[in-house]
Amino acid sequence: MFNYKFFHHTADAKFQAFGQTLEETFSHAALAVASLMWDWKKIAKNIDIPLIVEGKDLEQLLVNFLEEILYLLDTRNFLLGLAENVSLEKKDGTWSLHALFRGDVNEGEYEIYGDVKAITYNEIIINDREPFMVQVVADI
């Protein structure tokens, strides 16, 4: 089974990501977003960026998590090659996510072939029980 798959969506990119756990599913969603812009399999894992994001619910948490990929690209020219050690926790009504982004800074050696402007709440779905799945629409 593939970790993610894309669907036809007018003017946007729509995908579903899958995993054995919700954490793994979030990780695969991150790779799907990266794949819209570069070949994440070709990115060296030279730089580790620890990540902590929060959200009032799982939908906001997922959007905030995936938006970090865009933020790091814009601010540090960082290209995600892997999202590891994803952990989710709900405490006092707020969700938090800890993860490690592994990748490299693009100094011209990697091909960028797409642009994601934003992660949207449009058609977002999170199945937090087996089979684990998230559906996301990205504004491209």
RARAHU-V237406 format. One record per backbone hydrogen bond with DSSP energy under -0.5 kcal/mol. NH is the residue of the N-H (numbers start at 1). CO is the residue of the C=O. If there is no record, write none. Layout:
# RARAHU-V237406
nh | co
NH | CO
NH | CO
This chain:
# RARAHU-V237406
nh | co
5 | 16
7 | 14
12 | 9
13 | 138
14 | 7
14 | 12
15 | 136
16 | 5
17 | 134
18 | 3
19 | 132
25 | 21
26 | 22
27 | 23
28 | 24
29 | 25
30 | 26
31 | 27
32 | 28
33 | 29
34 | 30
35 | 31
36 | 32
36 | 33
37 | 34
38 | 34
40 | 38
42 | 39
43 | 40
46 | 44
46 | 103
47 | 103
49 | 101
50 | 48
51 | 99
53 | 97
55 | 95
61 | 57
62 | 58
63 | 59
64 | 60
65 | 61
66 | 62
67 | 63
68 | 64
68 | 65
69 | 65
69 | 66
70 | 66
71 | 67
72 | 68
73 | 69
74 | 70
75 | 71
76 | 72
77 | 73
78 | 72
79 | 104
80 | 78
81 | 102
82 | 102
84 | 82
84 | 100
87 | 98
89 | 96
91 | 89
91 | 94
94 | 91
95 | 55
96 | 89
97 | 53
98 | 87
99 | 51
100 | 84
101 | 49
102 | 82
102 | 100
103 | 47
104 | 79
106 | 77
107 | 105
112 | 110
113 | 37
113 | 111
114 | 37
117 | 115
117 | 139
118 | 139
120 | 137
124 | 121
125 | 135
127 | 133
128 | 126
132 | 19
133 | 127
134 | 17
135 | 125
136 | 15
137 | 120
138 | 13
139 | 118
140 | 11
140 | 138
